[in-house]
Amino acid sequence: MGTNGRRRIRGNARTAFTLVEMLLVLVILGTLAAIVVPKLAGRSEQAKFTAAQTQISAFETALDAFEVDNGYYPSGKDGLLDLIEEPKDAKNWRGPYLRQGIPLDPWQNEYIYEYPGKNNENGYDLMSVGPDGRVGGGDDTINWSERRR
């Protein structure tokens, strides 16, 4: 029994992890997380900008369809509502032009629509204010070229 008991203890010691090995694994996992998490966070923010650009394109399509049907673009600050609710002065409204209503941008802010546009002289301005929630600052998603300004 004496020899058998020793073999079991040695056998168990060989299959168990030591505290040093476990700490080493935790350090490796922490290092990997420190490298990967910032890269994934950057991709998440990039995906939000892409989603805002895609939504603005969908608005542009709906606004153009509205203009073809009615001969004018919706005006005023709440002009985007004319895409889902028939305005009183529309003679040939064939909406709703958006199926899901007026969404918020990826940062939970309202899109800003202006007609006539200040930046698009013959059209409308449409923008998302971006993650900072205010106009300007270089993080806005817009439907006009900054070079034209």
Backbone as CSV, one residue per row, in Angstrom:
resi,resn,N_x,N_y,N_z,CA_x,CA_y,CA_z,C_x,C_y,C_z
1,MET,0.806,-1.184,0.000,0.000,0.000,0.000,0.858,1.260,0.000
2,GLY,1.985,1.222,0.662,2.843,2.385,0.720,3.280,2.837,-0.662
3,THR,3.684,1.913,-1.511,4.139,2.264,-2.850,2.961,2.714,-3.721
4,ASN,1.855,2.007,-3.594,0.663,2.371,-4.361,0.165,3.761,-4.007
5,GLY,0.169,4.127,-2.731,-0.270,5.442,-2.275,0.594,6.542,-2.844
6,ARG,1.883,6.281,-2.902,2.785,7.295,-3.458,2.537,7.494,-4.950
7,ARG,2.278,6.443,-5.636,2.039,6.569,-7.077,0.780,7.385,-7.352
8,ARG,-0.236,7.195,-6.552,-1.461,7.964,-6.757,-1.205,9.448,-6.525
9,ILE,-0.476,9.760,-5.482,-0.182,11.155,-5.192,0.632,11.761,-6.325
10,ARG,1.637,11.049,-6.767,2.437,11.559,-7.879,1.604,11.671,-9.146
11,GLY,0.747,10.724,-9.385,-0.112,10.754,-10.570,-1.035,11.964,-10.540
12,ASN,-1.600,12.266,-9.384,-2.487,13.418,-9.264,-1.706,14.717,-9.396
13,ALA,-0.522,14.762,-8.877,0.288,15.977,-8.945,0.666,16.281,-10.385
14,ARG,0.865,15.261,-11.169,1.245,15.476,-12.565,0.085,16.003,-13.407
15,THR,-1.147,15.707,-13.066,-2.286,16.136,-13.873,-2.874,17.467,-13.402
16,ALA,-2.532,17.928,-12.260,-3.084,19.177,-11.725,-2.257,20.368,-12.213
17,PHE,-2.899,21.553,-12.307,-2.209,22.779,-12.669,-1.653,23.433,-11.411
18,THR,-0.480,23.993,-11.553,0.085,24.723,-10.420,-0.437,26.153,-10.453
19,LEU,-0.297,26.844,-9.363,-0.731,28.225,-9.275,0.025,29.088,-10.289
20,VAL,1.290,28.824,-10.494,2.101,29.579,-11.446,1.581,29.374,-12.867
21,GLU,1.236,28.147,-13.215,0.703,27.883,-14.551,-0.632,28.604,-14.767
22,MET,-1.483,28.597,-13.766,-2.769,29.270,-13.880,-2.584,30.788,-14.021
23,LEU,-1.656,31.361,-13.254,-1.380,32.785,-13.365,-0.821,33.126,-14.741
24,LEU,0.022,32.263,-15.279,0.577,32.472,-16.613,-0.529,32.478,-17.670
25,VAL,-1.481,31.556,-17.567,-2.609,31.510,-18.498,-3.442,32.790,-18.380
26,LEU,-3.684,33.264,-17.151,-4.443,34.494,-16.954,-3.728,35.700,-17.553
27,VAL,-2.414,35.755,-17.426,-1.639,36.845,-18.016,-1.740,36.807,-19.541
28,ILE,-1.652,35.626,-20.123,-1.762,35.486,-21.574,-3.146,35.918,-22.046
29,LEU,-4.194,35.471,-21.350,-5.555,35.866,-21.714,-5.759,37.373,-21.566
30,GLY,-5.223,37.961,-20.523,-5.317,39.407,-20.321,-4.618,40.172,-21.425
31,THR,-3.458,39.703,-21.846,-2.715,40.345,-22.931,-3.492,40.265,-24.242
32,LEU,-4.047,39.098,-24.535,-4.851,38.947,-25.745,-6.075,39.856,-25.722
33,ALA,-6.739,39.944,-24.567,-7.910,40.811,-24.445,-7.514,42.275,-24.641
34,ALA,-6.364,42.670,-24.127,-5.909,44.052,-24.277,-5.616,44.388,-25.739
35,ILE,-5.262,43.406,-26.526,-4.978,43.622,-27.944,-6.261,43.581,-28.768
36,VAL,-7.140,42.622,-28.504,-8.314,42.372,-29.336,-9.463,43.338,-29.046
37,VAL,-9.741,43.632,-27.782,-10.904,44.443,-27.424,-10.876,45.829,-28.071
38,PRO,-9.766,46.568,-28.037,-9.777,47.878,-28.714,-10.025,47.776,-30.212
39,LYS,-9.528,46.732,-30.839,-9.754,46.566,-32.276,-11.221,46.294,-32.553
40,LEU,-11.867,45.482,-31.728,-13.286,45.205,-31.907,-14.117,46.443,-31.612
41,ALA,-13.732,47.231,-30.631,-14.467,48.460,-30.300,-14.390,49.441,-31.463
42,GLY,-13.266,49.544,-32.104,-13.117,50.419,-33.264,-13.988,49.959,-34.423
43,ARG,-14.117,48.671,-34.595,-14.957,48.138,-35.666,-16.426,48.414,-35.374
44,SER,-16.792,48.399,-34.115,-18.174,48.675,-33.733,-18.534,50.115,-34.087
45,GLU,-17.665,51.045,-33.801,-17.919,52.449,-34.121,-17.947,52.651,-35.637
46,GLN,-17.059,51.965,-36.341,-17.053,52.046,-37.801,-18.364,51.499,-38.362
47,ALA,-18.881,50.442,-37.780,-20.150,49.870,-38.225,-21.303,50.852,-38.019
48,LYS,-21.246,51.639,-36.950,-22.296,52.637,-36.710,-22.268,53.732,-37.777
49,PHE,-21.078,54.168,-38.176,-20.976,55.179,-39.240,-21.509,54.620,-40.559
50,THR,-21.196,53.356,-40.837,-21.704,52.717,-42.053,-23.221,52.605,-42.007
51,ALA,-23.769,52.272,-40.840,-25.225,52.184,-40.697,-25.876,53.544,-40.918
52,ALA,-25.273,54.612,-40.422,-25.816,55.956,-40.630,-25.793,56.323,-42.108
53,GLN,-24.711,55.993,-42.811,-24.630,56.276,-44.250,-25.696,55.490,-45.014
54,THR,-25.905,54.246,-44.616,-26.912,53.408,-45.264,-28.309,53.968,-45.030
55,GLN,-28.581,54.415,-43.805,-29.892,54.975,-43.504,-30.134,56.277,-44.267
56,ILE,-29.115,57.101,-44.366,-29.248,58.343,-45.138,-29.545,58.018,-46.604
57,SER,-28.914,56.980,-47.139,-29.201,56.562,-48.520,-30.652,56.106,-48.662
58,ALA,-31.163,55.398,-47.657,-32.559,54.966,-47.692,-33.497,56.173,-47.640
59,PHE,-33.167,57.165,-46.812,-33.952,58.399,-46.776,-33.930,59.091,-48.138
60,GLU,-32.768,59.154,-48.764,-32.649,59.811,-50.060,-33.538,59.136,-51.097
61,THR,-33.564,57.809,-51.094,-34.415,57.071,-52.024,-35.883,57.393,-51.771
62,ALA,-36.289,57.382,-50.496,-37.679,57.686,-50.147,-38.032,59.131,-50.488
63,LEU,-37.129,60.061,-50.201,-37.378,61.471,-50.514,-37.497,61.695,-52.019
64,ASP,-36.660,61.019,-52.800,-36.735,61.153,-54.253,-38.051,60.578,-54.786
65,ALA,-38.503,59.449,-54.226,-39.787,58.872,-54.639,-40.930,59.827,-54.286
66,PHE,-40.865,60.437,-53.110,-41.868,61.424,-52.704,-41.903,62.582,-53.696
67,GLU,-40.719,63.057,-54.080,-40.624,64.194,-55.004,-41.167,63.831,-56.389
68,VAL,-40.900,62.624,-56.848,-41.422,62.192,-58.144,-42.954,62.156,-58.108
69,ASP,-43.517,61.648,-57.022,-44.975,61.540,-56.906,-45.658,62.891,-56.727
70,ASN,-45.052,63.789,-55.972,-45.733,65.018,-55.565,-45.192,66.296,-56.199
71,GLY,-44.027,66.227,-56.828,-43.471,67.391,-57.494,-42.668,68.304,-56.588
72,TYR,-42.482,67.945,-55.353,-41.698,68.748,-54.404,-41.167,67.842,-53.296
73,TYR,-40.126,68.328,-52.619,-39.618,67.623,-51.440,-40.372,68.114,-50.208
74,PRO,-40.517,67.259,-49.202,-41.139,67.732,-47.956,-40.317,68.885,-47.383
75,SER,-40.985,69.846,-46.760,-40.250,70.985,-46.208,-40.416,71.034,-44.700
76,GLY,-39.586,71.854,-44.099,-39.654,72.043,-42.654,-38.811,71.044,-41.883
77,LYS,-38.702,71.313,-40.613,-37.893,70.481,-39.715,-38.433,69.048,-39.612
78,ASP,-39.755,68.924,-39.655,-40.382,67.604,-39.541,-40.732,67.016,-40.903
79,GLY,-40.024,67.430,-41.933,-40.318,66.978,-43.289,-40.234,65.480,-43.482
80,LEU,-39.396,64.805,-42.709,-39.283,63.363,-42.863,-40.577,62.651,-42.486
81,LEU,-41.395,63.249,-41.642,-42.679,62.642,-41.271,-43.606,62.524,-42.475
82,ASP,-43.421,63.405,-43.474,-44.241,63.335,-44.684,-43.984,62.043,-45.469
83,LEU,-42.909,61.355,-45.144,-42.615,60.088,-45.812,-43.478,58.940,-45.275
84,ILE,-44.009,59.114,-44.073,-44.831,58.044,-43.492,-46.277,58.456,-43.231
85,GLU,-46.529,59.763,-43.155,-47.885,60.285,-42.954,-48.204,61.248,-44.094
86,GLU,-49.354,61.068,-44.712,-49.713,61.890,-45.863,-49.918,63.346,-45.465
87,PRO,-49.156,64.264,-46.076,-49.366,65.688,-45.792,-50.648,66.190,-46.463
88,LYS,-51.228,67.253,-45.923,-52.498,67.791,-46.433,-52.397,68.292,-47.869
89,ASP,-51.239,68.864,-48.227,-51.108,69.465,-49.549,-50.607,68.498,-50.623
90,ALA,-50.408,67.231,-50.283,-49.921,66.256,-51.268,-51.080,65.785,-52.144
91,LYS,-50.902,65.912,-53.452,-51.969,65.538,-54.377,-51.811,64.123,-54.929
92,ASN,-50.604,63.611,-54.886,-50.363,62.301,-55.484,-49.503,61.431,-54.560
93,TRP,-49.745,61.529,-53.254,-48.956,60.804,-52.255,-49.209,59.313,-52.392
94,ARG,-48.158,58.513,-52.482,-48.278,57.062,-52.640,-47.483,56.333,-51.568
95,GLY,-47.464,56.904,-50.395,-46.679,56.347,-49.292,-47.434,55.293,-48.527
96,PRO,-46.902,54.850,-47.446,-45.685,55.390,-46.836,-44.435,55.002,-47.632
97,TYR,-43.486,55.894,-47.646,-42.256,55.712,-48.411,-41.183,55.001,-47.597
98,LEU,-41.384,54.929,-46.296,-40.512,54.152,-45.408,-41.387,53.150,-44.665
99,ARG,-40.982,51.915,-44.603,-41.797,50.856,-43.987,-41.755,50.869,-42.468
100,GLN,-40.621,51.188,-41.885,-40.441,51.061,-40.438,-40.568,52.384,-39.689
101,GLY,-41.049,53.410,-40.308,-41.113,54.708,-39.643,-39.781,55.431,-39.751
102,ILE,-39.641,56.492,-38.971,-38.412,57.299,-38.988,-37.511,56.797,-37.859
103,PRO,-36.423,56.107,-38.197,-35.545,55.591,-37.147,-34.625,56.676,-36.589
104,LEU,-34.088,56.414,-35.420,-33.018,57.242,-34.865,-31.712,56.792,-35.482
105,ASP,-30.701,57.639,-35.420,-29.394,57.234,-35.927,-28.778,56.206,-34.969
106,PRO,-27.656,55.590,-35.329,-27.061,54.548,-34.483,-26.670,55.013,-33.081
107,TRP,-26.602,56.329,-32.863,-26.251,56.865,-31.539,-27.488,57.368,-30.802
108,GLN,-28.658,56.986,-31.317,-29.962,57.318,-30.722,-30.303,58.806,-30.783
109,ASN,-29.839,59.484,-31.819,-30.186,60.881,-32.082,-31.102,60.932,-33.300
110,GLU,-31.895,61.988,-33.406,-32.734,62.163,-34.587,-31.886,62.644,-35.760
111,TYR,-32.249,62.181,-36.954,-31.613,62.699,-38.159,-32.107,64.126,-38.373
112,ILE,-31.248,64.976,-38.924,-31.600,66.364,-39.190,-31.842,66.517,-40.692
113,TYR,-33.029,67.016,-41.025,-33.435,67.205,-42.414,-33.834,68.660,-42.609
114,GLU,-33.348,69.272,-43.685,-33.709,70.646,-44.017,-33.954,70.763,-45.519
115,TYR,-35.100,71.323,-45.862,-35.389,71.643,-47.250,-36.011,73.021,-47.294
116,PRO,-35.503,73.927,-48.100,-34.356,73.766,-48.989,-33.052,73.674,-48.201
117,GLY,-32.099,72.998,-48.799,-30.831,72.783,-48.120,-29.910,73.990,-48.163
118,LYS,-29.123,74.125,-47.132,-28.104,75.183,-47.101,-26.842,74.733,-47.816
119,ASN,-26.591,73.427,-47.814,-25.387,72.877,-48.441,-25.680,72.287,-49.815
120,ASN,-26.878,71.766,-50.010,-27.357,71.290,-51.308,-28.358,72.322,-51.807
121,GLU,-27.898,73.251,-52.617,-28.714,74.395,-53.024,-29.999,74.004,-53.740
122,ASN,-29.960,72.957,-54.544,-31.140,72.544,-55.307,-31.827,71.329,-54.688
123,GLY,-31.488,71.029,-53.468,-32.052,69.854,-52.823,-32.220,70.059,-51.333
124,TYR,-31.912,69.040,-50.603,-32.108,69.032,-49.157,-30.819,68.621,-48.460
125,ASP,-30.713,68.995,-47.202,-29.607,68.563,-46.348,-30.131,67.501,-45.397
126,LEU,-29.366,66.451,-45.240,-29.736,65.356,-44.359,-28.491,64.909,-43.626
127,MET,-28.577,64.807,-42.293,-27.374,64.450,-41.545,-27.679,63.727,-40.251
128,SER,-26.670,62.969,-39.795,-26.626,62.397,-38.456,-25.531,63.151,-37.720
129,VAL,-25.805,63.537,-36.479,-24.828,64.330,-35.731,-23.697,63.491,-35.154
130,GLY,-23.767,62.191,-35.285,-22.678,61.332,-34.853,-22.662,61.066,-33.359
131,PRO,-21.580,60.469,-32.884,-21.517,60.036,-31.485,-21.513,61.165,-30.463
132,ASP,-21.070,62.367,-30.854,-21.035,63.451,-29.862,-22.389,64.138,-29.699
133,GLY,-23.353,63.848,-30.581,-24.700,64.373,-30.443,-24.875,65.838,-30.787
134,ARG,-23.888,66.451,-31.444,-24.017,67.863,-31.805,-23.483,68.085,-33.219
135,VAL,-23.986,69.120,-33.850,-23.578,69.447,-35.216,-22.128,69.925,-35.199
136,GLY,-21.352,69.445,-36.154,-19.937,69.818,-36.246,-19.063,68.856,-35.469
137,GLY,-17.814,69.141,-35.452,-16.878,68.302,-34.710,-16.234,67.214,-35.544
138,GLY,-16.595,67.123,-36.815,-15.929,66.176,-37.690,-16.452,64.751,-37.617
139,ASP,-17.488,64.489,-36.820,-17.992,63.117,-36.721,-19.401,62.977,-37.278
140,ASP,-19.885,63.995,-38.004,-21.230,63.955,-38.565,-21.232,63.143,-39.852
141,THR,-22.352,62.474,-40.130,-22.557,61.794,-41.404,-23.536,62.659,-42.189
142,ILE,-23.129,63.078,-43.400,-23.880,64.077,-44.156,-24.159,63.591,-45.577
143,ASN,-25.117,64.246,-46.250,-25.423,63.884,-47.647,-24.885,64.908,-48.643
144,TRP,-23.925,65.702,-48.229,-23.308,66.657,-49.142,-21.795,66.554,-49.024
145,SER,-21.116,67.093,-50.003,-19.664,67.076,-50.010,-19.162,68.309,-49.260
146,GLU,-18.225,68.118,-48.370,-17.661,69.232,-47.611,-16.922,70.209,-48.531
147,ARG,-16.460,69.741,-49.665,-15.710,70.605,-50.594,-16.597,71.685,-51.205
148,ARG,-17.892,71.395,-51.325,-18.810,72.357,-51.934,-19.050,73.564,-51.056
149,ARG,-18.784,73.479,-49.785,-19.106,74.549,-48.845,-18.201,75.691,-48.969
